[in-house]
Amino acid sequence: MKSGEIIEDLMKREGMSRRDALKIMGLGGAAAMLGGRPAAAEEGGSPSSGAKARIVIVGGGTGGVLIAARLRRAAPKAEITIIAPNDIHLYQPGQVFMAAGLYTEADIRKPNADLMPDGVKWIKDEVHTFDPDANVVETAKNGKVAYDFLVVATGLQYDYEGIEGMRPDLVGKHGISSVYLNDPVKGTAKGGVATWEWFKQLRAAAEKASETSPITAIYTQPDTPIKCGGAPQKILYLSDDFLRGNGPVGGSDVHRNVRALFCKKGTKLFGLPDYNKTLVDEVTPMYGNITDKWNHILRKIDPEKRIATFEHIYQVKGEYDPDLEEYDMITKRESVEIGYDFIHVVPPMKAVDAVANSPLGWPKGTAKGWLACDRYTLQHMKYKNVFGIGDILGIPLGKTGGSARHHGPVIQENLIAAMEGKDLPAKFDGYTVCPLKTQYGKIMLAEFNYDGPAPSFPLDPAKPRWIWWAFDLYMLKPMYWNLMMRGLM
């Protein structure tokens, strides 16, 4: 779809004037979904330094490439090295559109060499050991690499084996799918490919079922931090909407022939009230066949028998306390087996082993293993010449591409200040953006930070809109490749 067509549809669907539509269609409109308003570090111009230093960036994904581009311009005399094994760069948000039949694997792949900034040395290798006390990292094939400053951009790792009986190679078999599955080193996105086939297989099975004898589809979300927290629900809603006859294939409405179970930790669909209210009051009732199974965490799967075993956590009343005039609440746990025809598995996620097993990871608590950085400055709590960007960060929010976009200018300004022995001026506010696809053609653009909702536009952020779908589908990918990965936004 061309920009002129998007503007005309925006005027029609949202009731906007051409002037307002053009405003939203500007760079700031699509930039919202890659990271909202410009971070404070960018508003006064990009900081720079003529200091010399050895800067090593570990990781060649979104965070690693964008911060390399920023630092190359900001510190022209620095010796900058990226250590990353991946020849191919994946536009990972596109895997959901792959699952929905709207992108192909080729649409989300680019050679990493095309994105590497000029003047940055690229070592195609993996870091196995971090030794921040000696200011070195050790690679698998190229020995030790010393640094003056380190940026950790390793991303996270999927722990499919953390579910008993589950393995990555089961995706695409026995009714199992998982949109997350990819191999950045090989440049493959099996999860997107397999989930599109899963959509079609689910529909074919639903066409043979009935409302009185439905098939069962389970959608899971683990009890760990995850990349793009809205993705489990995106697959739930898009696949159900596909059953209603929407999407690229069409067909009759058979969604009532599927009993959909959404299993997750907690008792809310979204942590912020306004966004949660939309999902509870508008989105879920629109489908009518979705049941939320609160505090059901997938612990085991039997692929052959198609049985999923969940840990169900609940509370019961204990002894009555007359002084407090309330009952003690006792936490109970039980195993619940649920048979399924189809299941979409979101794996537990954790910090990469090299970070978790080093002095750089948090030593305990729910953040154990994740990079121990200050949530505002993104500087390591102990090693002041170390910074973190992207999914590896052990901070409360920020495991989205839009967050990494906001990490970039903060790290740029703070690392430059550290090089010059100055106080760190920039602060990350926790900005996170979740373009939650509630159906084909509608997205609820949930933006928030440490303080709560943080909408970029004077539009009700809790209302699913076509305009955000159009931005996400047609505009964000080229902006990601040509602006965000060049450190230009």
LINGIKA-V209547 format. One record per helix or strand of 2 or more residues. SS is the DSSP state (@ for helix, = for strand). FROM is the first residue (numbers start at 1). LEN is the number of residues. Records with the same first field share a line. If there is no record, write none. Layout:
# LINGIKA-V209547
SS: FROM-LEN ; FROM-LEN
This chain:
# LINGIKA-V209547
@: 3-12 ; 18-7 ; 27-9 ; 40-4 ; 62-13 ; 94-6 ; 105-4 ; 112-3 ; 160-3 ; 168-3 ; 190-19 ; 231-13 ; 255-3 ; 273-15 ; 353-4 ; 390-3 ; 401-19 ; 466-17 ; 484-3
=: 54-5 ; 79-5 ; 88-3 ; 109-3 ; 121-3 ; 127-5 ; 136-4 ; 144-3 ; 149-4 ; 156-4 ; 176-2 ; 215-6 ; 258-7 ; 290-5 ; 296-7 ; 307-15 ; 326-14 ; 342-3 ; 348-4 ; 361-2 ; 379-2 ; 386-3 ; 432-8 ; 442-8 ; 452-2
